Amino acid sequence: MKRLLLCILLLPALAQAQKKIAFGLKAGANFSQLNTLEVKTPRLDANGMPVMSSGQVVYDFFQNNDAQITGLVGGAYLRLGRTLYIQPELLVSSKGGSFDVVRQGMATQRIDVKMTTFDIPLLVGLKLGPLRVNAGPMASLKISDNQTLKEAFRQYTNQPVGDTYKQAVFGYQAGVGLSLFGLQLDLRREGNFSDLAAYGLKTNTTDERFSARTSLWQITAGFGF
């Protein structure tokens, strides 16, 4: 009887402790574009040799295109704290953008670039009633086109931590959210601190690789437990 009474008395404290830790799932959409400097590169033929015209090398120009690409994002989060909280997440995110190849004597060609990454944001947030504001750093790890999610996850978790760190691209997420009866709505801005040079940009005539960054708006809906 004493144990039962003790458990009843401890229930409010246990409930409050549980509120400090929340787990949830989320999914939504990315609206992303590439941010890169204009690049001049020689046009190559099928044998990898520069194309010549009137004794001079023919150059193509890569330049920014403001067109956005829509991709999907989804994953899980862990929220530690109530008013002031820390929120690590693991997301699978599809993003990219477009750029134009301006060819000498030819029409401009638009190239779409898409990539899938594991994104790991570590956010610090402040909860003001149902409203939330949060921001923090993020690491992104590319999932190759010939990899499944399971294979990519196994690769990054089984190899030395130093190798995974070297392959990561670092950026940030910042935004606002709304929590209503377990429903979690978020709007965030995402950007990169470092270039995505490891991905490169390849066309039918060249495999020139140059620095590029993505920026995006992200809208998600989720449910916390």
GROMACS elastic network, one bead per residue, 0.5 to 0.9 nm:
[ bonds ]
;  ai    aj funct       b0    kb
    1     4     6  0.50642   500
    1     5     6  0.61858   500
    1     6     6  0.85428   500
    2     5     6  0.50719   500
    2     6     6  0.60789   500
    2     7     6  0.86047   500
    3     7     6  0.61759   500
    3     8     6  0.86654   500
    4     7     6  0.51083   500
    4     8     6  0.62864   500
    4     9     6  0.87088   500
    5     8     6  0.50944   500
    5     9     6  0.62336   500
    5    10     6  0.86310   500
    6     9     6  0.51008   500
    6    10     6  0.61686   500
    6    11     6  0.87121   500
    7    10     6  0.50328   500
    7    11     6  0.61819   500
    8    11     6  0.52713   500
    8    12     6  0.80273   500
    9    12     6  0.69291   500
    9    13     6  0.80496   500
   10    13     6  0.53379   500
   10    14     6  0.61548   500
   10    15     6  0.86375   500
   11    14     6  0.50369   500
   11    15     6  0.60619   500
   11    16     6  0.86076   500
   12    15     6  0.50710   500
   12    16     6  0.62279   500
   12    17     6  0.86511   500
   13    16     6  0.51296   500
   13    17     6  0.62082   500
   13    18     6  0.86969   500
   14    17     6  0.50297   500
   14    18     6  0.62105   500
   14    19     6  0.87421   500
   15    18     6  0.51480   500
   15    19     6  0.64300   500
   16    19     6  0.51995   500
   16    20     6  0.68916   500
   17    20     6  0.54139   500
   17    21     6  0.73984   500
   18    21     6  0.55467   500
   18    22     6  0.75338   500
   19    22     6  0.66527   500
   19    80     6  0.88738   500
   19    81     6  0.77365   500
   19    82     6  0.70460   500
   20    79     6  0.76596   500
   20    80     6  0.57068   500
   20    82     6  0.53268   500
   20    85     6  0.84460   500
   21    78     6  0.72411   500
   21    79     6  0.56539   500
   21    81     6  0.61585   500
   21    82     6  0.79887   500
   22    77     6  0.82796   500
   22    78     6  0.58131   500
   22    80     6  0.66780   500
   22    81     6  0.83514   500
   22   224     6  0.63409   500
   22   225     6  0.58891   500
   23    76     6  0.74925   500
   23    77     6  0.58728   500
   23    79     6  0.62938   500
   23    80     6  0.89332   500
   23   223     6  0.85354   500
   23   224     6  0.55581   500
   23   225     6  0.53708   500
   24    75     6  0.86653   500
   24    76     6  0.56802   500
   24    77     6  0.53977   500
   24    78     6  0.65969   500
   24    79     6  0.82995   500
   24   182     6  0.89592   500
   24   184     6  0.86695   500
   24   222     6  0.67798   500
   24   223     6  0.54377   500
   24   225     6  0.57409   500
   25    74     6  0.77002   500
   25    75     6  0.58520   500
   25    77     6  0.64037   500
   25   221     6  0.85804   500
   25   222     6  0.53876   500
   25   223     6  0.57346   500
   25   224     6  0.67095   500
   25   225     6  0.87266   500
   26    73     6  0.83127   500
   26    74     6  0.55207   500
   26    75     6  0.55833   500
   26    76     6  0.60430   500
   26    77     6  0.77936   500
   26    91     6  0.87361   500
   26   184     6  0.79507   500
   26   185     6  0.88643   500
   26   220     6  0.63530   500
   26   221     6  0.55302   500
   26   223     6  0.65602   500
   26   224     6  0.86937   500
   27    72     6  0.75926   500
   27    73     6  0.55877   500
   27    75     6  0.65008   500
   27    76     6  0.87215   500
   27    91     6  0.88462   500
   27   219     6  0.83447   500
   27   220     6  0.52573   500
   27   221     6  0.57236   500
   27   222     6  0.62587   500
   28    71     6  0.86705   500
   28    72     6  0.59810   500
   28    73     6  0.53169   500
   28    74     6  0.62889   500
   28   218     6  0.73381   500
   28   219     6  0.55368   500
   28   221     6  0.61295   500
   28   222     6  0.85008   500
   29    70     6  0.67448   500
   29    71     6  0.56272   500
   29    73     6  0.55568   500
   29    74     6  0.83817   500
   29    93     6  0.86614   500
   29    94     6  0.85648   500
   29   217     6  0.84166   500
   29   218     6  0.58337   500
   29   219     6  0.55248   500
   29   220     6  0.64751   500
   30    69     6  0.78221   500
   30    70     6  0.55138   500
   30    72     6  0.59308   500
   30    73     6  0.66180   500
   30    93     6  0.77895   500
   30    94     6  0.71899   500
   30    95     6  0.65894   500
   30   216     6  0.63772   500
   30   217     6  0.58519   500
   30   219     6  0.66876   500
   30   220     6  0.87621   500
   31    68     6  0.59986   500
   31    69     6  0.56955   500
   31    71     6  0.66282   500
   31    72     6  0.89950   500
   31    95     6  0.75504   500
   31    96     6  0.87335   500
   31    97     6  0.89697   500
   31   215     6  0.84972   500
   31   216     6  0.53047   500
   31   217     6  0.52438   500
   31   218     6  0.63949   500
   31   219     6  0.85882   500
   32    67     6  0.84958   500
   32    68     6  0.52350   500
   32    69     6  0.53367   500
   32    70     6  0.65118   500
   32    71     6  0.78239   500
   32    95     6  0.58713   500
   32    96     6  0.58528   500
   32    97     6  0.59864   500
   32   190     6  0.89454   500
   32   214     6  0.66464   500
   32   215     6  0.56338   500
   32   217     6  0.64895   500
   32   218     6  0.84089   500
   33    65     6  0.79671   500
   33    66     6  0.65219   500
   33    67     6  0.64892   500
   33    69     6  0.63485   500
   33    95     6  0.78847   500
   33    96     6  0.58050   500
   33    98     6  0.65713   500
   33   213     6  0.84884   500
   33   214     6  0.56423   500
   33   215     6  0.57466   500
   33   216     6  0.63573   500
   34    64     6  0.72361   500
   34    65     6  0.74739   500
   34    66     6  0.75869   500
   34    67     6  0.86099   500
   34    68     6  0.82313   500
   34    96     6  0.63451   500
   34    98     6  0.62610   500
   34    99     6  0.73806   500
   34   113     6  0.85113   500
   34   212     6  0.66264   500
   34   213     6  0.56993   500
   34   215     6  0.65636   500
   34   216     6  0.88459   500
   35    64     6  0.67232   500
   35    65     6  0.84078   500
   35    66     6  0.84743   500
   35    97     6  0.84287   500
   35   212     6  0.59513   500
   35   213     6  0.50588   500
   35   214     6  0.57007   500
   35   215     6  0.70686   500
   36    39     6  0.85473   500
   36    63     6  0.75526   500
   36    64     6  0.63180   500
   36    99     6  0.88338   500
   36   195     6  0.89658   500
   36   210     6  0.85722   500
   36   211     6  0.66544   500
   36   213     6  0.61760   500
   36   214     6  0.84421   500
   37    62     6  0.83726   500
   37    63     6  0.68362   500
   37    64     6  0.70827   500
   37   211     6  0.79139   500
   37   212     6  0.75968   500
   38    61     6  0.70359   500
   38    62     6  0.55460   500
   38    64     6  0.66678   500
   39    60     6  0.84408   500
   39    61     6  0.57424   500
   39    62     6  0.50774   500
   39    63     6  0.65888   500
   39   210     6  0.77786   500
   40    59     6  0.65411   500
   40    60     6  0.59281   500
   40    62     6  0.63949   500
   40    63     6  0.88439   500
   41    58     6  0.87043   500
   41    59     6  0.55101   500
   41    60     6  0.55312   500
   41    61     6  0.63974   500
   41    62     6  0.79264   500
   41   206     6  0.84582   500
   41   208     6  0.71072   500
   42    50     6  0.61943   500
   42    51     6  0.75026   500
   42    57     6  0.66638   500
   42    58     6  0.58831   500
   42    60     6  0.60642   500
   42    61     6  0.86859   500
   42   206     6  0.81175   500
   42   208     6  0.88157   500
   43    48     6  0.88769   500
   43    49     6  0.82320   500
   43    50     6  0.56855   500
   43    51     6  0.56618   500
   43    52     6  0.86763   500
   43    57     6  0.76995   500
   43    58     6  0.57569   500
   43    59     6  0.53783   500
   43    60     6  0.60078   500
   43   103     6  0.87478   500
   43   205     6  0.64216   500
   43   206     6  0.64554   500
   44    47     6  0.75575   500
   44    48     6  0.51875   500
   44    49     6  0.51616   500
   44    51     6  0.54798   500
   44    58     6  0.85713   500
   44   205     6  0.56392   500
   44   206     6  0.58148   500
   44   207     6  0.88897   500
   45    48     6  0.52455   500
   45    49     6  0.54268   500
   45    50     6  0.62829   500
   45    51     6  0.59804   500
   45   205     6  0.64853   500
   45   206     6  0.81763   500
   46    49     6  0.74584   500
   46   205     6  0.73868   500
   47    50     6  0.88993   500
   48    51     6  0.89976   500
   48   205     6  0.85144   500
   48   206     6  0.79434   500
   50    57     6  0.63251   500
   50    58     6  0.73214   500
   50    59     6  0.88583   500
   51    56     6  0.83741   500
   51    57     6  0.58457   500
   51    58     6  0.56485   500
   51    59     6  0.83626   500
   52    55     6  0.59025   500
   52    56     6  0.52997   500
   52    58     6  0.56786   500
   53    56     6  0.52529   500
   53    57     6  0.63048   500
   53    58     6  0.63253   500
   54    57     6  0.84430   500
   58   103     6  0.86059   500
   58   104     6  0.70902   500
   59   103     6  0.72140   500
   59   104     6  0.68278   500
   60   101     6  0.65354   500
   60   102     6  0.57702   500
   60   104     6  0.64457   500
   61   100     6  0.78540   500
   61   101     6  0.55223   500
   61   103     6  0.65838   500
   61   104     6  0.84871   500
   62    99     6  0.66586   500
   62   100     6  0.56355   500
   62   102     6  0.64210   500
   63    99     6  0.57898   500
   63   100     6  0.53775   500
   63   101     6  0.67039   500
   63   102     6  0.77121   500
   64    98     6  0.74023   500
   64    99     6  0.50410   500
   64   100     6  0.64587   500
   65    68     6  0.84972   500
   65    97     6  0.79024   500
   65    98     6  0.55122   500
   65   100     6  0.61535   500
   65   110     6  0.82234   500
   66    97     6  0.80594   500
   66    98     6  0.72161   500
   66    99     6  0.79428   500
   67    97     6  0.68268   500
   67    98     6  0.60959   500
   67    99     6  0.82499   500
   68    96     6  0.80650   500
   68    97     6  0.57543   500
   68    98     6  0.71496   500
   68   216     6  0.85494   500
   69    95     6  0.69820   500
   69    96     6  0.62533   500
   69    97     6  0.53916   500
   69    98     6  0.75883   500
   69   112     6  0.81994   500
   69   113     6  0.86727   500
   69   114     6  0.81094   500
   70    94     6  0.81078   500
   70    95     6  0.71533   500
   70    96     6  0.83221   500
   70    97     6  0.87786   500
   71    93     6  0.73511   500
   71    95     6  0.55470   500
   71    96     6  0.81457   500
   71   114     6  0.86333   500
   72    92     6  0.81899   500
   72    93     6  0.60938   500
   72    94     6  0.54156   500
   72    95     6  0.78557   500
   73    91     6  0.66559   500
   73    92     6  0.56121   500
   73    94     6  0.61921   500
   73    95     6  0.87555   500
   73   218     6  0.82671   500
   73   219     6  0.88685   500
   73   220     6  0.78697   500
   74    90     6  0.84347   500
   74    91     6  0.53875   500
   74    92     6  0.55282   500
   74    93     6  0.66741   500
   74   220     6  0.80528   500
   75    89     6  0.73994   500
   75    90     6  0.56691   500
   75    92     6  0.61245   500
   75    93     6  0.86774   500
   76    88     6  0.88080   500
   76    89     6  0.57877   500
   76    90     6  0.55933   500
   76    91     6  0.65156   500
   76   222     6  0.88612   500
   77    87     6  0.66383   500
   77    88     6  0.58920   500
   77    90     6  0.64748   500
   77    91     6  0.84012   500
   77   224     6  0.87199   500
   78    86     6  0.81747   500
   78    87     6  0.55158   500
   78    88     6  0.57060   500
   78    89     6  0.64345   500
   79    82     6  0.82866   500
   79    85     6  0.65052   500
   79    86     6  0.58889   500
   79    88     6  0.70270   500
   79    89     6  0.87986   500
   80    84     6  0.85381   500
   80    85     6  0.53117   500
   80    86     6  0.52155   500
   80    87     6  0.62490   500
   80    88     6  0.87044   500
   81    84     6  0.58810   500
   81    86     6  0.66005   500
   81    87     6  0.86852   500
   82    85     6  0.57557   500
   82   126     6  0.82371   500
   82   127     6  0.70183   500
   83   125     6  0.80803   500
   83   126     6  0.56390   500
   83   128     6  0.69014   500
   83   129     6  0.84870   500
   84   124     6  0.75898   500
   84   125     6  0.58675   500
   84   127     6  0.63453   500
   85   123     6  0.83272   500
   85   124     6  0.59381   500
   85   125     6  0.52323   500
   85   126     6  0.63811   500
   85   127     6  0.78282   500
   85   134     6  0.89399   500
   86   122     6  0.72504   500
   86   123     6  0.57572   500
   86   125     6  0.62113   500
   86   126     6  0.89660   500
   86   134     6  0.89026   500
   87   121     6  0.79731   500
   87   122     6  0.58608   500
   87   124     6  0.63022   500
   87   125     6  0.73804   500
   87   134     6  0.87298   500
   88   120     6  0.70565   500
   88   121     6  0.58064   500
   88   123     6  0.61506   500
   88   124     6  0.87757   500
   89   119     6  0.78034   500
   89   120     6  0.55161   500
   89   121     6  0.54924   500
   89   122     6  0.66085   500
   89   123     6  0.82768   500
   90   118     6  0.69575   500
   90   119     6  0.59598   500
   90   121     6  0.71602   500
   91   117     6  0.80946   500
   91   118     6  0.56708   500
   91   119     6  0.50240   500
   91   120     6  0.64374   500
   91   121     6  0.83501   500
   92   116     6  0.70659   500
   92   117     6  0.58249   500
   92   119     6  0.62111   500
   92   149     6  0.85997   500
   93   115     6  0.83357   500
   93   116     6  0.55711   500
   93   117     6  0.53224   500
   93   118     6  0.63379   500
   93   119     6  0.66499   500
   94   114     6  0.71016   500
   94   115     6  0.58115   500
   94   117     6  0.65369   500
   95   113     6  0.83602   500
   95   114     6  0.57635   500
   95   115     6  0.55809   500
   95   116     6  0.63760   500
   95   117     6  0.80637   500
   95   214     6  0.78158   500
   95   215     6  0.89137   500
   95   216     6  0.80211   500
   96   112     6  0.76377   500
   96   113     6  0.52681   500
   96   115     6  0.58927   500
   96   116     6  0.85157   500
   96   214     6  0.65135   500
   96   215     6  0.85845   500
   96   216     6  0.88480   500
   97   111     6  0.85704   500
   97   112     6  0.59559   500
   97   113     6  0.53869   500
   97   114     6  0.66764   500
   97   214     6  0.73249   500
   97   215     6  0.89542   500
   98   110     6  0.68268   500
   98   111     6  0.55598   500
   98   113     6  0.58853   500
   98   114     6  0.87133   500
   99   109     6  0.84982   500
   99   110     6  0.59201   500
   99   111     6  0.54677   500
   99   112     6  0.67552   500
   99   113     6  0.80687   500
  100   108     6  0.63305   500
  100   109     6  0.55563   500
  100   111     6  0.60359   500
  100   112     6  0.88573   500
  101   107     6  0.87485   500
  101   108     6  0.56890   500
  101   109     6  0.50726   500
  101   110     6  0.62783   500
  101   111     6  0.72583   500
  102   105     6  0.88633   500
  102   106     6  0.73790   500
  102   107     6  0.67735   500
  102   109     6  0.64601   500
  102   110     6  0.87467   500
  103   106     6  0.50673   500
  103   107     6  0.64885   500
  103   108     6  0.63084   500
  103   109     6  0.78811   500
  104   107     6  0.81854   500
  106   109     6  0.87386   500
  111   203     6  0.78574   500
  113   201     6  0.74903   500
  115   142     6  0.73214   500
  115   143     6  0.75591   500
  115   144     6  0.80751   500
  115   145     6  0.80861   500
  115   199     6  0.85026   500
  116   141     6  0.85867   500
  116   142     6  0.60988   500
  116   143     6  0.54997   500
  116   144     6  0.75686   500
  116   145     6  0.81957   500
  117   140     6  0.59918   500
  117   141     6  0.52501   500
  117   143     6  0.52219   500
  117   144     6  0.85348   500
  118   139     6  0.81521   500
  118   140     6  0.55513   500
  118   141     6  0.50688   500
  118   142     6  0.63910   500
  118   143     6  0.70202   500
  118   149     6  0.89655   500
  118   152     6  0.88568   500
  118   153     6  0.83571   500
  119   138     6  0.67134   500
  119   139     6  0.58088   500
  119   141     6  0.65683   500
  119   142     6  0.87724   500
  120   137     6  0.84925   500
  120   138     6  0.53704   500
  120   139     6  0.51657   500
  120   140     6  0.63417   500
  120   141     6  0.85250   500
  121   135     6  0.88372   500
  121   136     6  0.67125   500
  121   137     6  0.58303   500
  121   139     6  0.64275   500
  121   140     6  0.85635   500
  121   171     6  0.87318   500
  121   172     6  0.73156   500
  121   173     6  0.69560   500
  122   135     6  0.80296   500
  122   136     6  0.55334   500
  122   137     6  0.57542   500
  122   138     6  0.61508   500
  122   139     6  0.86977   500
  122   172     6  0.88515   500
  122   173     6  0.86648   500
  123   134     6  0.59885   500
  123   135     6  0.50384   500
  123   137     6  0.68450   500
  123   138     6  0.83207   500
  123   172     6  0.89976   500
  123   173     6  0.76930   500
  123   174     6  0.80652   500
  124   133     6  0.84759   500
  124   134     6  0.54202   500
  124   135     6  0.56391   500
  124   136     6  0.60167   500
  125   132     6  0.67317   500
  125   133     6  0.54715   500
  125   135     6  0.65536   500
  125   136     6  0.86689   500
  126   131     6  0.84361   500
  126   132     6  0.56729   500
  126   133     6  0.54682   500
  126   134     6  0.63888   500
  127   130     6  0.70065   500
  127   131     6  0.58463   500
  127   133     6  0.67087   500
  127   134     6  0.87157   500
  128   131     6  0.51499   500
  128   132     6  0.60735   500
  128   133     6  0.83373   500
  129   132     6  0.78333   500
  129   179     6  0.84269   500
  130   177     6  0.82779   500
  130   178     6  0.55564   500
  130   180     6  0.63753   500
  131   176     6  0.74155   500
  131   177     6  0.58429   500
  131   179     6  0.64381   500
  132   175     6  0.84664   500
  132   176     6  0.55395   500
  132   178     6  0.59816   500
  132   179     6  0.75621   500
  132   186     6  0.87361   500
  133   174     6  0.78418   500
  133   175     6  0.59345   500
  133   177     6  0.62165   500
  133   178     6  0.89069   500
  134   173     6  0.82032   500
  134   174     6  0.57392   500
  134   175     6  0.57123   500
  134   176     6  0.63492   500
  134   177     6  0.80879   500
  134   188     6  0.89242   500
  135   172     6  0.74096   500
  135   173     6  0.55997   500
  135   175     6  0.64209   500
  135   176     6  0.87977   500
  135   188     6  0.88285   500
  136   171     6  0.87799   500
  136   172     6  0.57263   500
  136   173     6  0.57594   500
  136   174     6  0.65095   500
  137   170     6  0.72752   500
  137   171     6  0.58482   500
  137   173     6  0.64297   500
  137   174     6  0.88124   500
  138   169     6  0.83675   500
  138   170     6  0.57183   500
  138   171     6  0.50392   500
  138   173     6  0.66703   500
  138   190     6  0.88917   500
  138   192     6  0.85968   500
  139   165     6  0.87163   500
  139   168     6  0.59116   500
  139   169     6  0.57045   500
  139   171     6  0.62976   500
  139   172     6  0.80420   500
  140   167     6  0.85635   500
  140   168     6  0.53862   500
  140   169     6  0.50939   500
  140   170     6  0.62508   500
  140   171     6  0.77670   500
  141   156     6  0.82671   500
  141   164     6  0.79927   500
  141   165     6  0.89674   500
  141   167     6  0.66058   500
  141   168     6  0.50397   500
  141   169     6  0.66249   500
  142   152     6  0.83573   500
  142   167     6  0.81217   500
  142   168     6  0.77856   500
  142   169     6  0.85813   500
  142   199     6  0.82802   500
  143   146     6  0.83351   500
  143   147     6  0.64715   500
  143   148     6  0.77944   500
  143   149     6  0.71982   500
  143   151     6  0.89491   500
  143   152     6  0.58996   500
  143   153     6  0.85624   500
  144   147     6  0.52329   500
  144   148     6  0.81129   500
  144   152     6  0.76002   500
  145   148     6  0.80805   500
  147   150     6  0.79951   500
  147   151     6  0.58886   500
  147   152     6  0.60411   500
  148   151     6  0.51629   500
  148   152     6  0.62284   500
  148   153     6  0.85471   500
  149   152     6  0.52150   500
  149   153     6  0.60361   500
  149   154     6  0.85083   500
  150   153     6  0.51643   500
  150   154     6  0.60905   500
  150   155     6  0.85834   500
  151   154     6  0.51286   500
  151   155     6  0.61562   500
  151   156     6  0.88242   500
  152   155     6  0.50548   500
  152   156     6  0.63512   500
  152   157     6  0.86295   500
  153   156     6  0.53909   500
  153   157     6  0.61133   500
  153   158     6  0.84207   500
  154   157     6  0.52707   500
  154   158     6  0.57893   500
  154   159     6  0.83121   500
  155   158     6  0.54791   500
  155   159     6  0.60834   500
  155   164     6  0.88292   500
  156   159     6  0.57548   500
  156   160     6  0.81745   500
  156   161     6  0.80560   500
  156   163     6  0.83388   500
  156   164     6  0.58491   500
  157   160     6  0.79105   500
  157   161     6  0.78314   500
  157   164     6  0.80535   500
  158   161     6  0.84273   500
  159   162     6  0.83700   500
  159   163     6  0.67416   500
  159   164     6  0.70265   500
  160   163     6  0.54348   500
  160   164     6  0.66941   500
  160   165     6  0.88614   500
  161   164     6  0.51479   500
  161   165     6  0.61460   500
  161   166     6  0.87079   500
  162   165     6  0.50525   500
  162   166     6  0.62839   500
  162   167     6  0.88073   500
  163   166     6  0.51800   500
  163   167     6  0.64291   500
  163   168     6  0.88689   500
  164   167     6  0.51833   500
  164   168     6  0.63432   500
  165   168     6  0.52574   500
  165   169     6  0.85055   500
  166   169     6  0.82564   500
  167   198     6  0.81800   500
  169   192     6  0.74516   500
  169   193     6  0.78703   500
  169   194     6  0.61612   500
  169   195     6  0.73099   500
  169   196     6  0.68363   500
  169   198     6  0.89108   500
  170   191     6  0.87806   500
  170   192     6  0.59557   500
  170   193     6  0.56623   500
  170   194     6  0.59266   500
  170   195     6  0.86454   500
  171   190     6  0.73114   500
  171   191     6  0.54683   500
  171   194     6  0.69359   500
  172   189     6  0.81524   500
  172   190     6  0.56819   500
  172   191     6  0.55999   500
  172   192     6  0.63781   500
  172   193     6  0.74650   500
  173   188     6  0.63516   500
  173   189     6  0.56503   500
  173   191     6  0.68491   500
  174   187     6  0.84671   500
  174   188     6  0.53509   500
  174   189     6  0.54299   500
  174   190     6  0.67402   500
  175   186     6  0.72248   500
  175   187     6  0.56037   500
  175   189     6  0.60668   500
  175   190     6  0.88243   500
  176   185     6  0.85595   500
  176   186     6  0.59168   500
  176   187     6  0.56153   500
  176   188     6  0.65294   500
  177   184     6  0.70210   500
  177   185     6  0.54068   500
  177   187     6  0.62798   500
  177   188     6  0.84348   500
  178   183     6  0.79710   500
  178   184     6  0.58743   500
  178   185     6  0.51355   500
  178   186     6  0.65405   500
  179   182     6  0.63413   500
  179   183     6  0.56516   500
  179   185     6  0.65611   500
  179   186     6  0.89078   500
  180   183     6  0.50989   500
  180   184     6  0.67057   500
  180   185     6  0.84903   500
  181   184     6  0.84863   500
  181   223     6  0.88781   500
  181   224     6  0.88421   500
  182   222     6  0.82659   500
  182   223     6  0.54544   500
  182   224     6  0.50830   500
  182   225     6  0.70085   500
  183   221     6  0.72187   500
  183   222     6  0.58650   500
  183   224     6  0.65689   500
  184   220     6  0.80285   500
  184   221     6  0.55873   500
  184   223     6  0.55987   500
  184   224     6  0.69550   500
  185   219     6  0.76836   500
  185   220     6  0.59052   500
  185   222     6  0.64842   500
  185   223     6  0.87212   500
  186   218     6  0.78569   500
  186   219     6  0.57620   500
  186   220     6  0.53044   500
  186   221     6  0.65068   500
  186   222     6  0.85391   500
  187   217     6  0.72962   500
  187   218     6  0.57621   500
  187   220     6  0.67742   500
  188   216     6  0.83667   500
  188   217     6  0.57980   500
  188   218     6  0.51203   500
  188   219     6  0.66292   500
  188   220     6  0.87046   500
  189   215     6  0.76298   500
  189   216     6  0.59986   500
  189   218     6  0.63386   500
  190   214     6  0.82587   500
  190   215     6  0.56459   500
  190   216     6  0.52913   500
  190   217     6  0.63266   500
  190   218     6  0.74040   500
  191   213     6  0.76990   500
  191   214     6  0.62162   500
  191   216     6  0.66810   500
  192   195     6  0.70256   500
  192   196     6  0.84408   500
  192   213     6  0.61278   500
  192   214     6  0.64932   500
  192   215     6  0.69513   500
  193   213     6  0.83308   500
  194   197     6  0.86975   500
  194   211     6  0.89813   500
  194   212     6  0.87688   500
  194   213     6  0.73113   500
  195   198     6  0.81232   500
  195   210     6  0.88700   500
  195   211     6  0.53782   500
  195   212     6  0.53675   500
  195   213     6  0.52542   500
  195   214     6  0.85809   500
  196   199     6  0.57896   500
  196   200     6  0.72113   500
  196   210     6  0.83760   500
  196   211     6  0.59335   500
  196   212     6  0.52761   500
  196   213     6  0.56424   500
  196   214     6  0.80468   500
  197   200     6  0.54145   500
  197   201     6  0.87050   500
  197   209     6  0.68754   500
  197   210     6  0.58206   500
  197   212     6  0.63465   500
  197   213     6  0.84475   500
  198   209     6  0.83833   500
  198   210     6  0.88475   500
  198   211     6  0.84247   500
  199   209     6  0.79082   500
  199   210     6  0.88676   500
  199   211     6  0.88726   500
  199   212     6  0.87946   500
  200   207     6  0.79766   500
  200   208     6  0.72712   500
  200   210     6  0.59710   500
  200   211     6  0.73529   500
  200   212     6  0.79640   500
  201   206     6  0.88930   500
  201   207     6  0.68431   500
  201   208     6  0.66176   500
  201   209     6  0.55195   500
  201   210     6  0.71625   500
  201   212     6  0.88232   500
  202   205     6  0.81257   500
  202   206     6  0.61709   500
  202   208     6  0.63710   500
  202   209     6  0.71929   500
  203   206     6  0.53873   500
  203   207     6  0.63012   500
  203   208     6  0.82533   500
  204   207     6  0.79739   500
  206   209     6  0.89738   500
